[in-house]
Structure formats: structure tokens, C-alpha cells
């Protein structure tokens, strides 16, 4: 067992795109659990787009000079509570650190499903997959045969949305991505009917070519021009599921998207955002939906794995630059499978 622990602190507020200079790795003595708590050695860490929002000086945002938070999976290595035993594998929100002292009330003990790796609990079976599932089933209320457009479709939520929508018998699936290679991957591997690189021209034109008959649902991870284009392409009684606005996270004073608000009224369009934390009661339903399909191979994991906690900042910045396909996860080097 390591005798020291590492944490990542935010040291300054970024004005625009963050850099490695906005973070610091801090070494300290290994923390000891107090009565009623346990010490967890983290094995996997999630880096997510919402972390960028929390880096700004906003209510509930990250405090400077303190360890950053985030979802993590770890193993209990010392316990002073009967509710957590050494060897238990748990999920908690004290990520961006190698070790964490947690109470039983702050963790979720993870079920083990044959053939399903632990990383799935940070991707398809975790907050990423739950966001996609809730967006489709609770917010959009997707119906069989309906046509769907997903922005940032090659990211974690985007790929999960595409795969779930296909399993829910959606109609035409259209995705946008940041490169032609990613667009091709969406069609070849994820199940989209057509995908485009949003850099290739006005998004309204690209979407019009990809979905000439319009769309019923737009799952929006981006905002900006893609939201504007989707409003124009939506049919009567269309729905917009607002998940994120990553196109504006790194642009100070970014303008709000511009679209014809009359379309919202004239086409009876509904636009709704949500926080996945308000839908934890859907977690078991997601397991029932996704686990058997993962085990049978009908559903695949879309993950980019980065080896080594020392690369967690690089992984986060790479995610903001769109370097990942699917959910990006950092893993401890001891979890890397041996070479063949």
C-alpha cells in the first residue's frame, strides 16, 4: 500500500480554455479513517464536461486550493465501520485523488454483473448512461420510429444516447461530431444512420442534408449553432432535451444561441433540461435495460481509457478538446491488463 496520497487542486480561475497551469498535484501523508469511516484507494476516475463549469466562480463551484471532486470507483483498504469491509468496491464523489476517507452514507456499493467491467459504472451504467437513458425515456419520451438528432454524438452521453435510441427502436439517427473520423465511427460502430462534422459548413445546411424530412427529438450536448439548427429542423410537437452547452464553456461571455422563437410556438416544440441527480430512482431500471444487453453483446461500451492518475489533468483537457471517443475514464496503472 502506498504511504502517500496525491490530490489535484485547482489553483486559478481560467478565462477561456483551461491549461495545466490551472491545476496542481499535491502530495500528503496517507489519510487515516476515523471512527465510522473507511479509507478507499481509488482505481478509476471520471472526468466530465461539467467540471469545466465548476472551475468558474459560480455557486457550488470548485474552491481554489482544495481537492477537486468527481465520480470515482475504489476499493476499501482500511475500515472503522461495520458497514464497509476491506475489499468492498464502492463509488463515491471524492475523485481527483488517489485515496479518500468516506462514510457509508457517502458511497454506493457496486453490484457485480458477470462479464461487465467496473468501468461500465462510470460510463454506460453510471451517470453518463443514466443521463442518456433519462433524456430519452423521461424527457423526450421517445416513441418507436421517431427520428433523432444528437449533438456531440461521439462523446460519452452522445454515444450512449445513440446506442440506447437504437435499442428503443428509434427511426433515423443523426449525429454531429468534431471530425470526419468521429462521424464515420458513429455510423460504422455506434449505429447512427448518418453523421457529419459540424466544421464542414453551416450546421443548418448539414442537418438539412442529413435529415431532409426533419427530426422529432434533439438531444443537445452543445448548444450554440447546433441548437439553433435543430429548432429549424424539428417537426410539429418536437422535443429538445437540453443536457449541456459545451460549445460555450470555454468562451467568456459567449452569446446565447439565436433561433426563431416563433418556431417554438408554431410547431409546439417542448424544450426541457434536467439534472441527472434528480433521477437516481431510475438507476435500477437502467441496470435492467442495459446489463443483459451488455452481457449478450447487443450493447457495447464506448470508452477511452487513460492510464495513470498522473494523467488525469491531461485527460480532462483532452476531453474538452474532443480527443476522446465515448466516455473518458482514467484508471490506476495496476488496473491495466497485461500485454499479450
TORKOL-4160 file (C-alpha; in steps of 0.2 Angstrom, whole numbers, padded with zeros to 4 digits, m for minus):
340
<pt num="1" X="0000" Y="0000" Z="0000"/>
<pt num="2" X="0006" Y="0017" Z="m0004"/>
<pt num="3" X="0012" Y="0028" Z="0011"/>
<pt num="4" X="0007" Y="0044" Z="0002"/>
<pt num="5" X="m0008" Y="0051" Z="m0007"/>
<pt num="6" X="m0010" Y="0063" Z="m0021"/>
<pt num="7" X="m0024" Y="0075" Z="m0024"/>
<pt num="8" X="m0027" Y="0088" Z="m0038"/>
<pt num="9" X="m0031" Y="0106" Z="m0034"/>
<pt num="10" X="m0037" Y="0120" Z="m0044"/>
<pt num="11" X="m0025" Y="0134" Z="m0042"/>
<pt num="12" X="m0033" Y="0148" Z="m0053"/>
<pt num="13" X="m0049" Y="0153" Z="m0062"/>
<pt num="14" X="m0047" Y="0150" Z="m0081"/>
<pt num="15" X="m0053" Y="0164" Z="m0093"/>
<pt num="16" X="m0057" Y="0154" Z="m0108"/>
<pt num="17" X="m0049" Y="0137" Z="m0111"/>
<pt num="18" X="m0040" Y="0129" Z="m0095"/>
<pt num="19" X="m0022" Y="0124" Z="m0096"/>
<pt num="20" X="m0011" Y="0113" Z="m0085"/>
<pt num="21" X="m0006" Y="0129" Z="m0075"/>
<pt num="22" X="m0023" Y="0130" Z="m0068"/>
<pt num="23" X="m0020" Y="0114" Z="m0058"/>
<pt num="24" X="m0008" Y="0107" Z="m0045"/>
<pt num="25" X="m0004" Y="0089" Z="m0039"/>
<pt num="26" X="m0002" Y="0090" Z="m0020"/>
<pt num="27" X="0006" Y="0075" Z="m0011"/>
<pt num="28" X="0002" Y="0072" Z="0008"/>
<pt num="29" X="0003" Y="0058" Z="0020"/>
<pt num="30" X="m0009" Y="0044" Z="0018"/>
<pt num="31" X="m0026" Y="0049" Z="0027"/>
<pt num="32" X="m0032" Y="0038" Z="0041"/>
<pt num="33" X="m0050" Y="0034" Z="0043"/>
<pt num="34" X="m0059" Y="0040" Z="0059"/>
<pt num="35" X="m0072" Y="0030" Z="0068"/>
<pt num="36" X="m0087" Y="0027" Z="0057"/>
<pt num="37" X="m0077" Y="0029" Z="0041"/>
<pt num="38" X="m0066" Y="0019" Z="0029"/>
<pt num="39" X="m0051" Y="0023" Z="0018"/>
<pt num="40" X="m0053" Y="0020" Z="m0001"/>
<pt num="41" X="m0039" Y="0018" Z="m0013"/>
<pt num="42" X="m0046" Y="0024" Z="m0030"/>
<pt num="43" X="m0045" Y="0013" Z="m0045"/>
<pt num="44" X="m0055" Y="0023" Z="m0059"/>
<pt num="45" X="m0059" Y="0041" Z="m0061"/>
<pt num="46" X="m0072" Y="0051" Z="m0071"/>
<pt num="47" X="m0068" Y="0067" Z="m0080"/>
<pt num="48" X="m0083" Y="0076" Z="m0086"/>
<pt num="49" X="m0088" Y="0092" Z="m0096"/>
<pt num="50" X="m0097" Y="0099" Z="m0080"/>
<pt num="51" X="m0081" Y="0100" Z="m0072"/>
<pt num="52" X="m0077" Y="0115" Z="m0083"/>
<pt num="53" X="m0092" Y="0124" Z="m0077"/>
<pt num="54" X="m0087" Y="0121" Z="m0059"/>
<pt num="55" X="m0070" Y="0129" Z="m0062"/>
<pt num="56" X="m0078" Y="0146" Z="m0064"/>
<pt num="57" X="m0083" Y="0157" Z="m0049"/>
<pt num="58" X="m0100" Y="0150" Z="m0048"/>
<pt num="59" X="m0112" Y="0145" Z="m0034"/>
<pt num="60" X="m0107" Y="0127" Z="m0029"/>
<pt num="61" X="m0091" Y="0128" Z="m0040"/>
<pt num="62" X="m0074" Y="0121" Z="m0035"/>
<pt num="63" X="m0065" Y="0131" Z="m0022"/>
<pt num="64" X="m0047" Y="0136" Z="m0026"/>
<pt num="65" X="m0033" Y="0126" Z="m0016"/>
<pt num="66" X="m0044" Y="0111" Z="m0012"/>
<pt num="67" X="m0045" Y="0094" Z="m0019"/>
<pt num="68" X="m0057" Y="0093" Z="m0034"/>
<pt num="69" X="m0072" Y="0082" Z="m0034"/>
<pt num="70" X="m0079" Y="0070" Z="m0046"/>
<pt num="71" X="m0085" Y="0052" Z="m0048"/>
<pt num="72" X="m0073" Y="0038" Z="m0043"/>
<pt num="73" X="m0073" Y="0019" Z="m0040"/>
<pt num="74" X="m0061" Y="0012" Z="m0027"/>
<pt num="75" X="m0058" Y="m0002" Z="m0015"/>
<pt num="76" X="m0059" Y="m0001" Z="0004"/>
<pt num="77" X="m0042" Y="m0004" Z="0011"/>
<pt num="78" X="m0045" Y="0000" Z="0029"/>
<pt num="79" X="m0061" Y="0002" Z="0038"/>
<pt num="80" X="m0068" Y="0008" Z="0055"/>
<pt num="81" X="m0086" Y="0005" Z="0051"/>
<pt num="82" X="m0095" Y="m0012" Z="0051"/>
<pt num="83" X="m0105" Y="m0005" Z="0036"/>
<pt num="84" X="m0089" Y="m0006" Z="0024"/>
<pt num="85" X="m0077" Y="m0020" Z="0024"/>
<pt num="86" X="m0060" Y="m0021" Z="0017"/>
<pt num="87" X="m0061" Y="m0026" Z="m0001"/>
<pt num="88" X="m0078" Y="m0018" Z="m0004"/>
<pt num="89" X="m0078" Y="m0009" Z="m0021"/>
<pt num="90" X="m0088" Y="0007" Z="m0020"/>
<pt num="91" X="m0092" Y="0023" Z="m0030"/>
<pt num="92" X="m0091" Y="0040" Z="m0022"/>
<pt num="93" X="m0089" Y="0058" Z="m0027"/>
<pt num="94" X="m0072" Y="0062" Z="m0019"/>
<pt num="95" X="m0062" Y="0059" Z="m0035"/>
<pt num="96" X="m0047" Y="0068" Z="m0042"/>
<pt num="97" X="m0037" Y="0060" Z="m0028"/>
<pt num="98" X="m0028" Y="0043" Z="m0026"/>
<pt num="99" X="m0036" Y="0040" Z="m0008"/>
<pt num="100" X="m0052" Y="0046" Z="0000"/>
<pt num="101" X="m0059" Y="0044" Z="0018"/>
<pt num="102" X="m0078" Y="0041" Z="0016"/>
<pt num="103" X="m0093" Y="0037" Z="0026"/>
<pt num="104" X="m0105" Y="0023" Z="0022"/>
<pt num="105" X="m0118" Y="0037" Z="0018"/>
<pt num="106" X="m0106" Y="0045" Z="0005"/>
<pt num="107" X="m0103" Y="0029" Z="m0006"/>
<pt num="108" X="m0113" Y="0017" Z="m0016"/>
<pt num="109" X="m0108" Y="m0001" Z="m0015"/>
<pt num="110" X="m0107" Y="m0008" Z="m0033"/>
<pt num="111" X="m0116" Y="m0024" Z="m0039"/>
<pt num="112" X="m0106" Y="m0036" Z="m0049"/>
<pt num="113" X="m0113" Y="m0042" Z="m0065"/>
<pt num="114" X="m0104" Y="m0056" Z="m0074"/>
<pt num="115" X="m0094" Y="m0050" Z="m0089"/>
<pt num="116" X="m0097" Y="m0032" Z="m0086"/>
<pt num="117" X="m0081" Y="m0022" Z="m0081"/>
<pt num="118" X="m0080" Y="m0009" Z="m0067"/>
<pt num="119" X="m0078" Y="0005" Z="m0080"/>
<pt num="120" X="m0096" Y="0002" Z="m0085"/>
<pt num="121" X="m0101" Y="0010" Z="m0069"/>
<pt num="122" X="m0093" Y="0027" Z="m0074"/>
<pt num="123" X="m0100" Y="0025" Z="m0092"/>
<pt num="124" X="m0115" Y="0016" Z="m0098"/>
<pt num="125" X="m0121" Y="0011" Z="m0081"/>
<pt num="126" X="m0116" Y="0027" Z="m0072"/>
<pt num="127" X="m0120" Y="0045" Z="m0073"/>
<pt num="128" X="m0116" Y="0046" Z="m0092"/>
<pt num="129" X="m0128" Y="0032" Z="m0096"/>
<pt num="130" X="m0141" Y="0037" Z="m0084"/>
<pt num="131" X="m0141" Y="0054" Z="m0092"/>
<pt num="132" X="m0144" Y="0047" Z="m0109"/>
<pt num="133" X="m0157" Y="0035" Z="m0103"/>
<pt num="134" X="m0167" Y="0048" Z="m0093"/>
<pt num="135" X="m0165" Y="0060" Z="m0108"/>
<pt num="136" X="m0173" Y="0048" Z="m0120"/>
<pt num="137" X="m0186" Y="0039" Z="m0109"/>
<pt num="138" X="m0191" Y="0053" Z="m0096"/>
<pt num="139" X="m0188" Y="0070" Z="m0105"/>
<pt num="140" X="m0190" Y="0066" Z="m0124"/>
<pt num="141" X="m0202" Y="0051" Z="m0121"/>
<pt num="142" X="m0195" Y="0044" Z="m0136"/>
<pt num="143" X="m0208" Y="0034" Z="m0147"/>
<pt num="144" X="m0204" Y="0019" Z="m0158"/>
<pt num="145" X="m0199" Y="0026" Z="m0176"/>
<pt num="146" X="m0196" Y="0044" Z="m0171"/>
<pt num="147" X="m0181" Y="0052" Z="m0179"/>
<pt num="148" X="m0167" Y="0059" Z="m0168"/>
<pt num="149" X="m0153" Y="0071" Z="m0169"/>
<pt num="150" X="m0139" Y="0071" Z="m0156"/>
<pt num="151" X="m0125" Y="0084" Z="m0155"/>
<pt num="152" X="m0108" Y="0079" Z="m0148"/>
<pt num="153" X="m0113" Y="0062" Z="m0153"/>
<pt num="154" X="m0096" Y="0054" Z="m0151"/>
<pt num="155" X="m0094" Y="0059" Z="m0133"/>
<pt num="156" X="m0099" Y="0049" Z="m0118"/>
<pt num="157" X="m0118" Y="0054" Z="m0117"/>
<pt num="158" X="m0119" Y="0055" Z="m0136"/>
<pt num="159" X="m0113" Y="0038" Z="m0139"/>
<pt num="160" X="m0124" Y="0031" Z="m0125"/>
<pt num="161" X="m0139" Y="0040" Z="m0132"/>
<pt num="162" X="m0136" Y="0033" Z="m0149"/>
<pt num="163" X="m0135" Y="0015" Z="m0143"/>
<pt num="164" X="m0150" Y="0017" Z="m0132"/>
<pt num="165" X="m0160" Y="0025" Z="m0145"/>
<pt num="166" X="m0157" Y="0011" Z="m0157"/>
<pt num="167" X="m0162" Y="m0002" Z="m0144"/>
<pt num="168" X="m0178" Y="0008" Z="m0141"/>
<pt num="169" X="m0182" Y="0007" Z="m0159"/>
<pt num="170" X="m0179" Y="0025" Z="m0164"/>
<pt num="171" X="m0181" Y="0029" Z="m0183"/>
<pt num="172" X="m0167" Y="0039" Z="m0191"/>
<pt num="173" X="m0152" Y="0043" Z="m0180"/>
<pt num="174" X="m0142" Y="0058" Z="m0185"/>
<pt num="175" X="m0126" Y="0064" Z="m0176"/>
<pt num="176" X="m0114" Y="0078" Z="m0176"/>
<pt num="177" X="m0096" Y="0076" Z="m0171"/>
<pt num="178" X="m0079" Y="0086" Z="m0172"/>
<pt num="179" X="m0071" Y="0077" Z="m0186"/>
<pt num="180" X="m0075" Y="0066" Z="m0201"/>
<pt num="181" X="m0066" Y="0051" Z="m0192"/>
<pt num="182" X="m0078" Y="0053" Z="m0177"/>
<pt num="183" X="m0093" Y="0054" Z="m0189"/>
<pt num="184" X="m0088" Y="0039" Z="m0198"/>
<pt num="185" X="m0085" Y="0030" Z="m0181"/>
<pt num="186" X="m0103" Y="0034" Z="m0176"/>
<pt num="187" X="m0110" Y="0026" Z="m0192"/>
<pt num="188" X="m0099" Y="0011" Z="m0193"/>
<pt num="189" X="m0098" Y="0007" Z="m0174"/>
<pt num="190" X="m0112" Y="0015" Z="m0164"/>
<pt num="191" X="m0127" Y="0013" Z="m0175"/>
<pt num="192" X="m0131" Y="0031" Z="m0182"/>
<pt num="193" X="m0138" Y="0031" Z="m0199"/>
<pt num="194" X="m0128" Y="0047" Z="m0204"/>
<pt num="195" X="m0116" Y="0059" Z="m0195"/>
<pt num="196" X="m0107" Y="0074" Z="m0200"/>
<pt num="197" X="m0093" Y="0085" Z="m0195"/>
<pt num="198" X="m0100" Y="0101" Z="m0189"/>
<pt num="199" X="m0085" Y="0111" Z="m0195"/>
<pt num="200" X="m0089" Y="0107" Z="m0213"/>
<pt num="201" X="m0102" Y="0121" Z="m0215"/>
<pt num="202" X="m0117" Y="0130" Z="m0208"/>
<pt num="203" X="m0125" Y="0117" Z="m0196"/>
<pt num="204" X="m0142" Y="0120" Z="m0203"/>
<pt num="205" X="m0137" Y="0115" Z="m0220"/>
<pt num="206" X="m0128" Y="0100" Z="m0214"/>
<pt num="207" X="m0143" Y="0094" Z="m0204"/>
<pt num="208" X="m0154" Y="0098" Z="m0218"/>
<pt num="209" X="m0145" Y="0086" Z="m0229"/>
<pt num="210" X="m0143" Y="0073" Z="m0215"/>
<pt num="211" X="m0162" Y="0074" Z="m0211"/>
<pt num="212" X="m0171" Y="0081" Z="m0226"/>
<pt num="213" X="m0188" Y="0076" Z="m0218"/>
<pt num="214" X="m0184" Y="0084" Z="m0201"/>
<pt num="215" X="m0182" Y="0077" Z="m0184"/>
<pt num="216" X="m0193" Y="0073" Z="m0169"/>
<pt num="217" X="m0181" Y="0074" Z="m0155"/>
<pt num="218" X="m0165" Y="0084" Z="m0152"/>
<pt num="219" X="m0153" Y="0078" Z="m0138"/>
<pt num="220" X="m0142" Y="0093" Z="m0136"/>
<pt num="221" X="m0125" Y="0092" Z="m0128"/>
<pt num="222" X="m0118" Y="0108" Z="m0136"/>
<pt num="223" X="m0130" Y="0122" Z="m0138"/>
<pt num="224" X="m0125" Y="0137" Z="m0149"/>
<pt num="225" X="m0127" Y="0135" Z="m0168"/>
<pt num="226" X="m0132" Y="0117" Z="m0167"/>
<pt num="227" X="m0147" Y="0121" Z="m0155"/>
<pt num="228" X="m0152" Y="0134" Z="m0167"/>
<pt num="229" X="m0151" Y="0122" Z="m0182"/>
<pt num="230" X="m0161" Y="0109" Z="m0173"/>
<pt num="231" X="m0176" Y="0121" Z="m0169"/>
<pt num="232" X="m0177" Y="0124" Z="m0188"/>
<pt num="233" X="m0177" Y="0105" Z="m0192"/>
<pt num="234" X="m0189" Y="0100" Z="m0178"/>
<pt num="235" X="m0206" Y="0094" Z="m0184"/>
<pt num="236" X="m0223" Y="0098" Z="m0175"/>
<pt num="237" X="m0223" Y="0093" Z="m0157"/>
<pt num="238" X="m0204" Y="0090" Z="m0157"/>
<pt num="239" X="m0194" Y="0089" Z="m0141"/>
<pt num="240" X="m0177" Y="0096" Z="m0136"/>
<pt num="241" X="m0168" Y="0088" Z="m0122"/>
<pt num="242" X="m0155" Y="0100" Z="m0115"/>
<pt num="243" X="m0140" Y="0091" Z="m0107"/>
<pt num="244" X="m0125" Y="0103" Z="m0109"/>
<pt num="245" X="m0118" Y="0118" Z="m0118"/>
<pt num="246" X="m0100" Y="0113" Z="m0120"/>
<pt num="247" X="m0098" Y="0124" Z="m0135"/>
<pt num="248" X="m0099" Y="0139" Z="m0123"/>
<pt num="249" X="m0089" Y="0133" Z="m0108"/>
<pt num="250" X="m0073" Y="0140" Z="m0114"/>
<pt num="251" X="m0079" Y="0156" Z="m0122"/>
<pt num="252" X="m0080" Y="0170" Z="m0110"/>
<pt num="253" X="m0097" Y="0180" Z="m0112"/>
<pt num="254" X="m0102" Y="0168" Z="m0125"/>
<pt num="255" X="m0118" Y="0174" Z="m0134"/>
<pt num="256" X="m0134" Y="0164" Z="m0132"/>
<pt num="257" X="m0140" Y="0154" Z="m0146"/>
<pt num="258" X="m0151" Y="0163" Z="m0159"/>
<pt num="259" X="m0166" Y="0155" Z="m0167"/>
<pt num="260" X="m0183" Y="0159" Z="m0172"/>
<pt num="261" X="m0193" Y="0159" Z="m0156"/>
<pt num="262" X="m0209" Y="0158" Z="m0166"/>
<pt num="263" X="m0205" Y="0141" Z="m0171"/>
<pt num="264" X="m0206" Y="0135" Z="m0153"/>
<pt num="265" X="m0224" Y="0141" Z="m0153"/>
<pt num="266" X="m0230" Y="0137" Z="m0171"/>
<pt num="267" X="m0223" Y="0119" Z="m0170"/>
<pt num="268" X="m0227" Y="0116" Z="m0152"/>
<pt num="269" X="m0209" Y="0112" Z="m0148"/>
<pt num="270" X="m0205" Y="0107" Z="m0130"/>
<pt num="271" X="m0188" Y="0111" Z="m0123"/>
<pt num="272" X="m0183" Y="0104" Z="m0106"/>
<pt num="273" X="m0167" Y="0102" Z="m0096"/>
<pt num="274" X="m0163" Y="0091" Z="m0082"/>
<pt num="275" X="m0151" Y="0086" Z="m0068"/>
<pt num="276" X="m0147" Y="0068" Z="m0068"/>
<pt num="277" X="m0145" Y="0069" Z="m0049"/>
<pt num="278" X="m0164" Y="0071" Z="m0048"/>
<pt num="279" X="m0167" Y="0054" Z="m0057"/>
<pt num="280" X="m0157" Y="0042" Z="m0046"/>
<pt num="281" X="m0173" Y="0032" Z="m0044"/>
<pt num="282" X="m0171" Y="0027" Z="m0062"/>
<pt num="283" X="m0154" Y="0018" Z="m0059"/>
<pt num="284" X="m0161" Y="0001" Z="m0056"/>
<pt num="285" X="m0172" Y="0002" Z="m0072"/>
<pt num="286" X="m0156" Y="0007" Z="m0081"/>
<pt num="287" X="m0147" Y="m0009" Z="m0075"/>
<pt num="288" X="m0162" Y="m0019" Z="m0080"/>
<pt num="289" X="m0162" Y="m0012" Z="m0098"/>
<pt num="290" X="m0143" Y="m0011" Z="m0101"/>
<pt num="291" X="m0135" Y="m0026" Z="m0091"/>
<pt num="292" X="m0142" Y="m0040" Z="m0101"/>
<pt num="293" X="m0138" Y="m0031" Z="m0117"/>
<pt num="294" X="m0120" Y="m0029" Z="m0112"/>
<pt num="295" X="m0119" Y="m0047" Z="m0107"/>
<pt num="296" X="m0126" Y="m0053" Z="m0123"/>
<pt num="297" X="m0116" Y="m0041" Z="m0134"/>
<pt num="298" X="m0131" Y="m0031" Z="m0141"/>
<pt num="299" X="m0124" Y="m0016" Z="m0131"/>
<pt num="300" X="m0106" Y="m0011" Z="m0132"/>
<pt num="301" X="m0096" Y="0001" Z="m0120"/>
<pt num="302" X="m0089" Y="0017" Z="m0128"/>
<pt num="303" X="m0074" Y="0021" Z="m0118"/>
<pt num="304" X="m0057" Y="0030" Z="m0119"/>
<pt num="305" X="m0046" Y="0024" Z="m0106"/>
<pt num="306" X="m0031" Y="0034" Z="m0099"/>
<pt num="307" X="m0018" Y="0025" Z="m0089"/>
<pt num="308" X="m0011" Y="0033" Z="m0073"/>
<pt num="309" X="m0018" Y="0046" Z="m0061"/>
<pt num="310" X="m0004" Y="0057" Z="m0065"/>
<pt num="311" X="m0013" Y="0060" Z="m0082"/>
<pt num="312" X="m0030" Y="0065" Z="m0075"/>
<pt num="313" X="m0027" Y="0083" Z="m0080"/>
<pt num="314" X="m0022" Y="0079" Z="m0097"/>
<pt num="315" X="m0037" Y="0068" Z="m0099"/>
<pt num="316" X="m0048" Y="0082" Z="m0093"/>
<pt num="317" X="m0041" Y="0094" Z="m0106"/>
<pt num="318" X="m0041" Y="0081" Z="m0119"/>
<pt num="319" X="m0059" Y="0078" Z="m0116"/>
<pt num="320" X="m0063" Y="0097" Z="m0118"/>
<pt num="321" X="m0053" Y="0097" Z="m0135"/>
<pt num="322" X="m0064" Y="0082" Z="m0141"/>
<pt num="323" X="m0049" Y="0070" Z="m0141"/>
<pt num="324" X="m0060" Y="0055" Z="m0134"/>
<pt num="325" X="m0072" Y="0044" Z="m0141"/>
<pt num="326" X="m0086" Y="0039" Z="m0129"/>
<pt num="327" X="m0083" Y="0041" Z="m0110"/>
<pt num="328" X="m0066" Y="0046" Z="m0105"/>
<pt num="329" X="m0060" Y="0037" Z="m0089"/>
<pt num="330" X="m0043" Y="0037" Z="m0080"/>
<pt num="331" X="m0038" Y="0021" Z="m0072"/>
<pt num="332" X="m0024" Y="0016" Z="m0060"/>
<pt num="333" X="m0009" Y="0008" Z="m0068"/>
<pt num="334" X="m0012" Y="m0008" Z="m0058"/>
<pt num="335" X="m0029" Y="m0010" Z="m0067"/>
<pt num="336" X="m0021" Y="m0010" Z="m0084"/>
<pt num="337" X="m0022" Y="m0028" Z="m0092"/>
<pt num="338" X="m0006" Y="m0037" Z="m0095"/>
<pt num="339" X="0001" Y="m0037" Z="m0113"/>
<pt num="340" X="m0002" Y="m0052" Z="m0123"/>
